[in-house]
């Protein structure tokens, strides 16, 4: 239960941060101004955005750090993202977009986690059939040494590739 609550909280924070990042990146076009004014406005916007992230104790990066405790899928990758907490319980979400199928990516994560000593459980195929996502959505939860991870591999209907989300949390004593 604690893992589910923490993972849900982290997923919410990750989505909120991604939404804020996307909103900042997709500001409506501003009237043309001279380059110095544009640069000043951009610096002010970045400062405000970074201030929000610092206050929320969230870090966002385009690359997944090499010390992330879960291996990153690296075949046919088109983009990656990384969001982590900077205060409180250590939590992080790694995102990977690949041209490979969800089933191929999911099996890769299953093998990597099993070979790395994680104990895992997957969502039953019957459950996936009930929600209408069989073959397009794969999920697993795993635990190892006071750490939890949730991996989701979902078909991107636009590209026929896969969007991967790896949510990791470090348990505190007593959890």
Residue, then its C-alpha position, 0 to 999 in steps of 0.5 A: x500500500x505504501x508503495x502504491x501511494x508513493x508511486x502515485x504521488x511521484x507519478x502525479x509530481x512527474x506529470x505536473x512537472x512535465x505539464x509545467x515544462x510543456x506549458x513553458x515550452x509552448x508559450x504563445x508567440x509574442x510580438x516581435x522585439x529586438x534580440x536583447x529584449x527577447x533574450x532578457x524575457x527568456x532569461x526571466x522565464x527560465x528563472x521563474x521556471x527554475x524557481x518553481x522547480x526549486x521550490x517544489x524540490x524537483x529536478x528535470x533533465x533530458x538524460x537519464x543519469x548513469x547511476x540510476x538504479x534501473x537500467x535504461x532501454x537503449x535500442x532505437x531510442x528517440x528521446x529520454x527524460x528524467x525527473x527526480x526529487x531533490x528533498x525528502x524521500x528519494x524518488x525518480x521517474x525515467x522516461x524513454x521513447x523508442x521505436x521498438x514494440x511495447x512487448x519487446x521493451x517490456x521483456x527486456x526490462x523483465x530480464x534486466x530486473x530479474x538478472x539484477x536481483x529484483x523480485x517482480x510481478x506483472x499485470x495479469x493478461x486477463x486484467x489487460x484484456x479487461x481494460x482493453x489494452x492487451x498487447x499495447x500496455x505492459x506493467x510490472x512492479x519490482x522490489x529490491x533492497x528497500x527500493x521499489x520500481x514500477x515499469x510501464x511500456x505503452x504503445x504510442x499509436x502515432x509512431x507505433x513505438x513505445x513510451x516507457x515510464x520507470x518510476x523508482x522510489x527508495x523506502x525509508x526505514x519502517x516502510 
